[in-house]
Amino acid sequence: MNRELDCFRQYLEYLKLSGINEVFISKDSSELPVLSELQSRYQNCRNCVLNENRIKFVYGEGSERAKLVLIGEGPGHDENVTGRPFVGRAGQLLTKMLQAIQIRREDVYITNVVKCRPPNNRNPFPDEIKACLPYLDEQLAIIKPDFLLLLGKVAASALLNMKLTLAEFRENTHQYKGIKTYVTYHPSALLRNPGWKKFAWIDLQKLRDDYNSI
Ligand code: SF4
């Protein structure tokens, strides 16, 4: 019990440092809030201008006990309509990529750096990323994954805070909040450039070996 209380205290301290001053208290106060409860709580967020074009808030979905969290840059058209991440053609390819390394989509957690769709699929601006990042950091603090897979240069630049090409990001693994982090192509880029799939396959094999080793 003491360990759980310690964990809860650390979590509250973490939220404070992340700029979140208001917290949801579950009926069972010894448990951390579940992501579905937080999704409902945050769905009308107006912390940046991306709320203006929002049809649906796209918080994320998958296992709250995932060893692996996949992170893209932001929702597209299909995601904005459905409220679910990676459900269009790119999402279907992402599911196949996971299947290729024997990982089921329902066993991972999938989300984005920003939770509302940028107009015309433009890249999110730095102030929008900054406004939305506490939600992602909170998701990671709850899930406590062993690995992150960042999909595309925008997500990698936003979280790793480095100006590198995607090829340079892919050369090494990284750390984000103490979590071992891989970078590969965004599935939309792979749909536009099928010749890059062989490079993504190299990244996925490295991740799979690591994933299976724990
Ligand atoms: S993108 Fe994030 S910070 Fe901006 S309105 Fe949506 S949920 Fe809020």
Residues whose N, C-alpha, C, O or C-beta is under 5 A from the ligand:
A	BS01	SF4	C45 R46 N47 C48 L50 N51 V114 K115 C116 E128 A131 C132
